[in-house]
Amino acid sequence: MKLQKHYRVCNLCEAMCGLEIVHDGQTVQSVKGDQNDPLSKGSICPKGALIHELHSDPNRLKRPLRKKGDGEWEEIDWQAAFDIVGNRINQVRREYGDNAVGLYLGNPTVHNFGMMMLAGEMKRMLGSRNSFSPTSMDQLPHHFMAYYMFGHSLNIPIPDIDRTEYMVIFGANPLASNGSLMSAPGVHGRLMDIRKRGGKVIQFDPRENETSRVVDEHHFVKPNTDVYFLLGILHLIQKENWTALGNLGNHITGLDKLKDLAIEFIPERVAKITGVPEDVLRRITKEYALADKAVLYGRMGMSTQEHGGLCHWLSAVINILTGHFDKPGGAMFTTPAFDIKRKKKFHKAHKRWQSRVRGLPEFDGELPVSAMAEEMLTPGKGQIRALITNAGNPVLSSPNGKRLEQALPKLDFMVAVDIFMNETTRHADIILPPPSHLEIEHYDLIFNLLAVSDNVKFSEPLFQPEKGQMYDWQIARELIKRFASISRKQPSKLYQWLTPRQLLNLGLLTGPYGKLSHPKRWFSGLSLKKVIDSTHGISLGPLKPRIPEVLLTADGKINIADDVFLNGLDKVKTELSEHPYQSLDRDQFLLIGRRHLRNNNSWMHNTAALMKGKNRCTAMIHPDNAERLQFVDDQRVTVSSQTGSIDIPVEITNKIMPGVVSIPHGFGHKKEGTRLDVATKPGNAGVSVNDITDHNRLDPVTGNAAFSGQVVSIKSSTTATPKAE
């Protein structure tokens, strides 16, 4: 058959790399980066290069499955599956109330614009307050800061990496993530370009990671102490009067509350807690503050600690005070072609309700995922008795995931929308599988909001699904119909009548670049057809200054010092004199996570080519610690916390701070009861670090899971190394 080329956006991670796929109409021959994509310009990572293997995975589900009484699975037709789900979920709602149904939208949901278009309507028809997602295990502090400072949870400032001359990075590894909440395909080249411009890239992290190889300076910082270093920066900025608000001063409220806020955080005290030398703090603060184009950026490591919310607030405060905000080279807002922030005025989105057991507050319609298991396990009014999951595996990803694994079999009913049977979905009564990544049309609703430049691109399906398959938005629409039958609200006619493709076209037409947004744009403005006809996508230019029009706060100004953050500083100030982790026992360590370029979620672990090479599920420790405990490389050790223990090979390296242990997330696959082939060689399945993370350890300001900085102990294991299968 004649070979053809298909161009699309990779939707496996945040980077939105353009792909050039050579195929014969039935099978993929090769995948490489699209050189003409205006955002990625030919960049590609191993995940995108192997997207076709995920599509052709023999373990991928394609027909609805029902669990029989003996625990075995059988295929059933779609209408029968929908009727069972509708009847069972509505039965629970009638008997126990709407809140007795939980909803978990997993990470891949945000990478699929069809389900993204319908998920809100499905939530509305269910009427349950028990909604969860990985947001509260990941980026919630970003959204929290954006909501309180700029009026909307998606008003997240993005580093203008392509024009900055001085970039300070906290707790991030963009060479592994391709930029996270900073969609930056080809980030290696972008960072190198900063240096070529005569600029600097500075990194603070408890581990020297992949990004450390391309920065000018890497500095170890103790886990869970970033907030002290940021307060030290603020102290020096205020003391030396390095503020430069410029025109921003007319658009800020609460500046007076910042006066003397960091007066106690002198460099000497900060150095003692963080482990970063005092002279480094002084020098880098001065260089950053006085640079013409500079930006401070923090990500996962800064989010998933006890003070993640304060860290991201302080980062924004520091960027604003030094004049590195809403201008080229600093932190800026995108102008997306389809702006899903449709509300033009402030709306309350925090503490409207609390979780039943611990009283944890809601944010943006969701409760912290750390509360999900206890809401199932604790009897009483409002107990979750049924669960709907979409493309998620929280048994592996949520803190103390063993509790969730114990809770799921006790549910009255569970339905999973997923392409694999995994550690979570194996507990479902019904599994509804949508098509693969290459069988769907795609537009990035979220990551165009978070990209380092403004772009627009639409991907047509490469292959048609097999006869009898249903798209996830079609699945959602069928479920919405059934849930609506006993809801107090009526389904939106817009979502009933229009497909996601039609809704997207409407959003593009009325968006900031659309044909209908301004009379002068009728002939030149965007429509979906124009985007499709472009083939490779359309560049809409670099990030642009957007204050004040982007601000959605009640008064239309930046709320720079809300009491929710100021009150959160009380504990930080209390611990300034004596931080609880200053001294540890000889076998105690501070736990941090780790991400690899070859995997983004557990789906990736089923692709053999992405799992090849040496075992990546290891416990990294420093040689000094290994010598003290008499460990040798690749020795199996037991890592324990108050929630459990795991056995894992140790990896001895000087690329990690003494007293710190790094274990990657997402591993721990149990082949029993699943349809996964992850263990192609010993150790590939690995162990789940979330068997030892503590569900009670949260950021008190935001409710985000505080994985980083938890104290664990490490001892020699008595478990033998597994033999090859």
N, C-alpha and C positions, 0 to 999 in steps of 0.2 A: 504493500500500500504506500501511497505517496506521503512523504513526511511533511508535516505542517508545524508552524510555530504558534504558540498560544502565550499571551502575555497576561499576567495577573499579579495581584499583591499576595505575598505570603501572609497568611493569617495564623501562624503558629506562635508568634510572640509580638511584642510591641513595636518592633522596628519598621514594619510595613515595607520590607524589601520587595522591589519589583523582580518578578521571575520571568525568564524566557524558557518555555517548556517545548521541547521538540517531541512530537508524538506522531503516531500513524493513525490516529482516530480511535484506537483501542488501548494501546499501551504507551507509556512514556519511555522515550529513548534517552533523554538527557534533560537536566535542569541546570540552568546557570543564571547568574544575575543579569537583569535587563539594563544594558548600558544606557538606554535612553529614558529610563525612569528618572524624573526630575528630582526626586528625593533621595533615592538610594544609589543612583548612578553606577549600577553594576555590582554593588556589594551584595554578598550573600553569605549565610552561615551554614554549617552542616545540617541544621534542621530543615532549612528551606531547600537545600540541595537534595534532600531525601523525602520531601513531602509526598512523592508518589508511592513510597514504600508504606507510609501510613495508610494511603488510599487502598493499596493492594494487600494489606495485612490479612492473612487468612483468618485471624481471630476476630476481625471486625464483624460486628453484628449487623444484619440487614433486615431481619423480620422481627415482629413483636414476639417476645417470649413470656410465657406464664409459668410460674413455679407450681408444680403439682404437690399433692399432699405428701408424697414420698421424698420431696426435695429435689426431684429431677425437673428438667425444663422441657417445655414443649412449645413449638411455634403455633401461633394463633393468628387470625386475620385482624386487620386494623380495627374494624368496627366493633368486633367482640372485645378487643383490648380497651378501646375507648369507653365502651359501655361498662366494663368491669371497673375501670378507674373512676369514671363518673359516679357510679353507684356506690362504690366503697368510700370514696372521699366524702361524698355528700351524706352518706350514712353517719360517718364520724361527725360531720358538721352538725347534723340534726340532733344527734344524741349528746354531743359534748360542747358544741359551739364552734365558731369559725377558728378560734385560736388553738383548737386542738389539732389543726393541720399546720405542719411546718413546711417551709419552702427554702431550699438551698440551691442557689445559682452558682455553679462552679466557675473556675477561671476561664475555660474556653467559651463561656457564654458571651463574654465581652468581645471575643474575636469573631462573632457571627452576627451580622447585622439583622438577619431575619428574626432570630429569637430576641435580640435586643429591642426590636420594634414592638414585640408582643409581650415581653416579660412584665412590663408595668401593668398592662391590662389584665394579665393573668393574676397578678398580685391583687389587683382591685376587686376582681370577681371572687377571689378566695376570702378576702376581708380579714385575713389573719395578721396579727401583730408579730407572729413568730417567723420572721423572714431573716435569712442569714446569707452570707457570702464570704469569700476569701478576703474581702476588703478589710475586715477587722483582724486579719492575720498578716496584713501587708501594708497597704498605703493609706489606711484610715487617718493617720496624723496629717497627711497632705490635705485631704478633703476637709478635715476639721479646721485646720488653719485657714483654708480658702473660704470656707463658709463664714467664719467669724470675722476675718479681716476684709474679705472682698465680696461677701454677700451671697456666694453660691459655692457648693461643694466641688464644682468643676472649674471654678475660677483659679486654676493652679498656675502660678508663674513658671515659665520654662526658661532654662538657661540658653541665652543666645550664643551657643557654642561656636557658631561659624564666624562671629565677629568679636568675641571676647579676647582679651589679652592677658587675663589673669584669672584662672579658674581654681577654686578651692573645693575639693570633693571630700565629703564625709560619708563613710559607711556605704560606699557604692562601688560596683565593679562593672562599669559600662562595657568593657570588652567581653564580658560574659553575658550581659543582659542585652547588649546592643542599645543601651540607653533605656532606662526605666523611668516612667513619668517624665521622659525626655526622649521621645522616639527619635533616634539618631542613627539610622543605618550607616554603615561605614564609619563608625565612631572612632576606630583606630586612626584613620586618616584625618578626621576632624580634630582629634586631640593633637596629633603631630603638627597639623597646620597652625595651631596656637603657638607652638614652639618655633615654627618657621617664621611666624610674624614677629618673633622676638619676645613672645609672651612666655608665661609660666603656667604649669599645671602642678598643683600641690595636692597630695592625698593624705588623709588621716584614716587609718583603719587598723584594727588589731592584727590583721594578716596582710602580708604582701601578696596580692592577688594578680590576676592576669593584667589588670590595668596598671599595676605598679611598674610594669616593664616599660611603659611609655611616658611616665610622668617625670617631672624634674626632681621632685622630692616626695618620698613616702615617709610618714612618721607614724610609729605605733602609738595608739591611744587605747587606754583601758576600756573594755566593754562597759556600757551603761554610764559613761562619764562625759559623753559629748556635750551634754547640757552645761557642764562646768566650763569647758573650753569656750563654748559660745558666749557664755556670760563673761568670761575673761576678755574675749574680743570686744564685747559691748562696753565693758569697763574701760578699756584703753581708748576706744572711739570717743566715749564721753569725756574721759579725763584729758585727752589730747585735743579735744574739739575737732575731730575729723569728720564732722557731720557736713553733708552737702545736699540738702533737700531740694534745692532749686524750685521748680514749679510745683513739685509734689507737695510742698508745704501748704498749698491752698486746698489740698484734697485729703487732708489727714485730720482725724480727731483723736484725742487721747494722748497727745505727745507729752503733756505735763506728767502723766502717770509713769513715764519712763525715767523721769529725773531721779538720779541716785539709786535706780533699780539694781544696778550691778556694782554698787560701791564696795561691797564686801569681797568681791571676787578678784582680788589682786593677783597678779601673775604668780607670785610665790605659792599662794594657797592652791591655785588652779593646777600648777605643775605637780604638786604633791599628790593630788587626787587622780589626775589624768595620766601621769607618767610621761607627759610631753614636756621637755625642758622649757624653762621660763623664757630663755632668749629666743626660742623658736616662736612662742606665742607673740612676743613683742615684735619680732621682725616681720612675721607673716601678716600680722594685723596691720602694720604700717604700710607694707607693700600693697596689700589688698585695698586698704582704705584710700590710698593716694593714687592708685592706678586709674587711668582714664576710663578703661573698659574692663570691668571685673565682675565676677559673679561667684556666689557661694551656693553650692548644690549638695544636698544630702539625700540619701535614698534608703534602701532596705535596712541596712545596719543601723541607721539613725531612727528609722520608724519603729522597729520591733524591739524597743527597749523600754524601760520603765518611764522614761521621760520623753518619749517620741513626739508627743504633741507639743511640748515646750521647745524641743529642738527645732522643729519645722517652723514654729512661730518665731523663734529667735533668728533663724536663718533669714526669714522674710524681713524681720525688723532690721537686721544688720544690712541687708541689701538696700532697703529703703533709706535708712539713715545716712548711708555713705554715697547716695546718689547713683547706685548701681541697680536701678529699678525703672522699668518702663522706658528704657532707652537702649539703643544698640549696644551690644556687648554685655548687657546686664541680664536681669531676670525680666522676662516679657510675657505678654499674653498673646495667644494665637488669635487669628481671625478665620475660623473654619468656614468652609463653604456651606456646610450643613451644621448650624449651631443648635445643639439640642438644649441649650440653656434658654428656653423660650420665655420663662418668667421675667418680666421687666421690673419687678419690685421684690423686695425682701420677703421671704416666707419662712416661718419657723420650721426648723428641721432637726431639733435636738430636744431630748427630754420630754417628748410628747407622751411617752409611756415607758414603762420599765419592765425588765424581765421578771417573771413570777417568783423565782427562787431567790436570786441574789439582789434583785432590784437594780440591775444594770441598765443604764439609760439607753434609749433608742437614739440612733443618728441616721438621718436621711432615710427613714423607713426600715432600718435594719437594727437588730440586736447583735451584740458581740457574739461571734461564733463560739467563743469559749463557754458560753452558757447553753449551747444547743443540747449537749448530752444530758445535763442535769434537768433540763426542761422535759426530757423524755422519761428520765428515770425517777423523778420525784412525783409521787402520787398527789392527787388533789385537783381541784377545779382549775382548768386551764392547762392541764398536762398535755403535752404533744403526744397524740396517739396515732397520727398518720404523717407521712413525710413524702414530699415530692422533691427529687433532686434533678438538676440539669447539668450534665457534663462536669461532675465533680467527684472527688475521692477524698472526702474529709476524714475518713478513717486513717489515712496516711498524713494528711496535711494539717489537721487541727491539733491544738495542744492536748496532750494526754489522750491521743486518739483511741487508746484501748477502751476508755469509757464509752465512746461512741460505738465501738465494735460490740460492746456488751448491750448497748441500748437498742440498736437497730432490730435485732431479732424479737424484741419484746413489743414492737409496734403492732397495732391492729392491722395496718396496711402500709405498704410503701411502693411507690412507682418511681422509676428512674428513666430519664431521657438520656441515653448514652450510646456510644458506638462500641463500648467494651463492657465485658463483665469483669469488674475489678473488686478490690477489697471492700468497697462500699456497695456497689450495685448488686453484688451477689446476694445481698440481704433483701432485695426488692421482691415483691410479688409479681410485678409486671415490669419488663424493660421495653422501652420504645426507642428504637435506634433510627436516627436521622441519617442522611447521606454523608459522604466524606467531604473533606476540604476541597477536593477537585471537582465535586459534583454540585457545588453551590455557587450562586452569585454572591459577590461580596463588596461591601463598602465599609471602611473603618469609621464608625460613628464616634468612637471614643478617642482613638489614638491620633486622629487628625486634630483633636483638641489639645494634644500634648506633644506635637511634633516641633522640631527645631526650625521649621519653615512652613509656610502655608502651601498646601498642595491638595489636589483632588484627583482620585482615580477610582474607577469602577471595574470590577472583574466579572466577566461572564463565566458561566460554568465551562470547564474543559470537557467533562464527560457528563452524560445523562445518567441519573440513577437507574438502577435496575427496576424493571416493572414491578410495581407494588410497593416501592419505597415512598416515604413521605418526608418532606422537609420539616425541620424543627418548628418553623413558624406555622406550618399546617397542623402539626401536632398540637402546638399551643392553642391555635384557633379552635380545634375540636374540643380541647379540654375547657377552654373558656366558655364555649356553648353549654357544656354540661354543668360547670360550676355556677354559671349565671342562672340556672333554673331555680336555685334556692337563695340567690343573693338578693340583698336589699337594693342593689344598684343595677342599672341596665347597662349592657355592653355598649361601648362606643360604636356608633354607626361607621365612623371613620375607619376604625380597625376591622370592622366586619366587612366593609365594602372594598377597601383598598388593600392591595398586596404590599409587602415591604418595598418592592421596587417602585410602586406608584407613590408610596409615602415619601420615599427618598427623592423622587423627582419633584414632588411638591415642596420638600424642604430646600432643595437646591434652587428652585425657581424663586422662592421667596427669601432665600438667604442673602448674605451681604454682597455676593457677586452675581445674584440671580437675575434672570430676565425680568421678573416681576417686582424686583426690589426697588427699582428706580426707572422712570420713563426713559432715561438716556441709555439704559442697558438692554432695551428690548431686542436690539440686533446683536449686541456684543456679549450679553450676559450668559451665565451658565444655565444649562438644562442637563438632564441626565443624558440625553442624546449627544449633546456636545462633548460631554465627558467620555462617553463610550467611543465616540468617533476619534478621540485623541489617541486611542490605543495604549499609549504609555503613561497617560496621566498629564495633568496640567499644573505647572508651577504658578502659584499665586503670589510669589515673592517672599522676601524675608519677613521676619516678625516686625510688627509695626507698633509704635506707641498707641495705647488704647485708653489711658486714663484721661478723663473720668468716665467715658461712655460705657466701659466694661463693668464698672462697679455696680453691684446690685444690693448693697447694704441699705438699711432703712433711710439713712440720710444722704446716700449717694457718695459717701466718703470712705477712705480707708480707716477701718477701726483698728488702730495700731496696738492698743493695749486693753483688750477686753478683760474683765475681771476673771473670766474662766481660766485665763493663763496666769494672771497675777496671783490668784489664789493657789494655783498649782505650784508656784515657786516656794511655798512655805516649807515643804518637805526638803527641797533642794537646799535651802538656806540652813535648815536644821542640821543636815548631814554635811555641811561644808567643813565643820571642825573635825568630825570623825565619821568618815564614810564607812558604811558597814562592810565593804569588801576590801578594806585596806590590808587586812591580814587574813590569810587562808592557811588551813592545815596543809601538810606536805603533799597529800594526795587529792587536794581540792583544786578545782579549776573553774574558770568562768567560761561558760559555753557560748559559742557563736555559730551561726549557720554557714552555708557555703552554696554557691550556685555554679553550675557548669554550663558552658556554651552549648553542649550537646543535648541538654534536656531542659524543658520548661515546665512540664507536668508529667504525670505518670504515664500518659499515652506514649511519650517518647521512649520510654524504657522498653517498649515492645518491639522496637526497630533495632535489629541486630547491628547494623552498621553504626548506629549512634551509641551503642553500648560496647563497641570493640575497644581494645586497648587495655591498659592496666585498670584494676579495680579502683573506682572513684569513691566508693563508700568507705571512707577511712576516718579515723580520729587523728587529726593533725595536732602534734604537740611539739614544743621546742626541745632541742637536744639537752639543755640543762635539766629540764623536768624529766626527760627520759633517763638520764644518767642517775638522777636522784632516786628514781623509782626502779632502776635497773631493768628498763624496757629496751628491747631491740626492735629494729624496723620490722614491720609486718607481724609482730607478735599480737596475739589476740588478747584484748583487755576487756574488762567489764566496766562500763560507765554507768553510774547509778545516781539517782536523785530520789526525792521523797515520793515520786510517782511511779518509779519502776527502774529497770536496768536493761541494758542491751550489751551484747557481745559483738566486738568490732575489731578489725585489725588496726594497729596503731601505725601512723606515718610520722616519722621523725624528720622535722625540717626547721631550719632557722628562719623560715619565712613567716613564722607566727610568733607573737609576743609571748614571753615566758608567763606561765600561769594561766594561759588561755588554751582551750581545745576547740577545734572546728570540726563539725560533723555536717555533711550535706543533708538537705531535706528532700523528701519525695521518694526515698527508697523504702525497702521493707515489704516488698511484694510477697504475698502468700499465694502460691499457685493453687492450693486446695480450694475448690469452689469457685475458681475464676477461669477465664479463658485467656490466659496470658502465657507467653513463651519467653519471659524476661531472662530466665536463668540459662542462657546459652553457654555460660561458663561459670565456674564457682565464684560466688561473691557478687554476681551481677544483680541479684535480687536485693542484696544488702539488708540493712536493718532500718527501721523507722526511728529517726531521732525523736519523733513525737510520742514515742513510748516513754520518754523520760522528761518531756517538757511539762510545765505546770500550768494547768488551766486556771488556777487562781492568781497567777502572776500577770497582772494587767497594767497598762499605762493608766493611772488614776484619772487623768484629764480626758482622754479620748475613749478608753475602753479597748484599745488595741491590744492584742496578745503581745506579751513581753518575752519573746523567746531569748533575746540576746542578754547575756550577763547573768544568766541563772547559774547558781553554784552546783557543780556536780563533783562526784569523786571518781577516781580511776584506780583500778587495781588489776593485777594479773588475773586472766580468766582461766578457768579450769576446763572450758569447752574446747574441744579439738577443732582444728581447721577443717572445714568441709572438703570432702574429696570431689573430684570432677565426676559429673554424671555421664 
